Amino acid sequence: MRIKQVLSAALRDCALTITNDSAKHAKHKENPGGEETHLIIRVISTHFQGMSRIARHRYIHSLLAAEFHTGLHAITLILLAPEEKVLALKEPHN
């Protein structure tokens, strides 16, 4: 998957998980079709230390800008610094 290569190259120390969520959106009017149009991307990286949530999202969107022109339609981002991973596991999910 090209997206994994792009993210891994930019965030060399990261733990990266990409889940294809496209099947859930196959019949949506806005779905452009294709196999990998909707993704859930989870990244844990020291690169995110000291960055705000919006700065993290902007950074990932800038890395994947070309992908949005070649079929990617939507991404859900979960972007954490290593110390936040522990906190995220302890917090109850709403």
C-alpha positions in Angstrom: 0.0 0.0 0.0 1.5 3.3 -1.1 0.0 5.2 1.8 1.9 3.0 4.3 5.2 3.7 2.4 4.6 7.4 2.5 3.9 7.5 6.2 6.6 5.1 7.1 9.2 7.1 5.2 8.2 10.4 6.9 7.7 8.9 10.4 10.5 6.4 10.6 10.0 5.6 14.3 6.3 5.1 14.1 3.9 2.3 15.0 1.5 2.4 12.1 -1.8 0.6 11.5 -4.0 1.2 8.5 -7.5 -0.3 8.4 -9.5 -0.3 5.1 -13.0 0.9 6.0 -14.2 1.3 2.4 -16.7 -1.5 2.4 -18.9 0.4 5.0 -19.2 3.3 2.5 -19.7 1.4 -0.8 -23.2 2.6 -1.4 -22.8 6.2 -0.3 -23.5 8.8 -2.9 -20.1 10.5 -2.3 -18.1 7.3 -2.6 -15.9 7.6 -5.7 -15.5 3.8 -5.9 -12.4 1.9 -5.7 -10.8 -0.5 -3.2 -9.2 1.9 -0.7 -11.3 5.0 -0.5 -11.9 5.2 3.3 -9.2 4.4 5.7 -8.6 4.5 9.5 -5.0 5.4 10.2 -3.5 5.0 13.6 0.0 6.3 14.2 2.1 6.4 17.4 5.3 8.5 16.8 7.7 10.7 18.7 7.3 13.1 15.8 4.0 14.2 17.4 5.5 15.2 20.7 4.7 18.8 21.4 2.4 19.1 18.4 -1.2 20.1 18.8 -3.9 17.7 17.5 -4.7 20.0 14.5 -1.0 20.3 13.6 -0.7 16.5 13.6 -3.7 16.2 11.3 -2.4 18.9 9.0 0.9 17.2 8.8 -0.6 13.8 7.8 -2.9 15.4 5.3 0.0 17.2 3.7 1.8 13.9 3.4 -1.2 12.2 1.8 -2.3 15.1 -0.4 -1.5 13.3 -3.6 -3.6 10.3 -2.5 -6.7 12.4 -2.4 -6.3 13.0 -6.1 -6.0 9.3 -6.9 -9.0 7.8 -5.2 -8.7 8.3 -1.4 -11.9 10.0 -0.2 -11.8 10.0 3.6 -9.4 9.2 6.5 -10.0 8.9 10.2 -6.8 9.7 12.1 -5.7 8.6 15.5 -2.3 10.3 16.0 -0.5 9.9 19.3 2.9 10.5 20.8 4.3 7.5 22.7 3.4 8.8 26.2 -0.2 9.4 25.0 -0.6 5.8 24.1 -0.6 4.8 27.7 -3.2 7.5 28.6 -5.4 6.5 25.7 -5.5 2.9 26.9 -6.5 4.1 30.4 -9.3 6.5 29.4 -12.8 5.0 29.1 -14.2 5.1 25.6 -17.4 7.1 25.1 
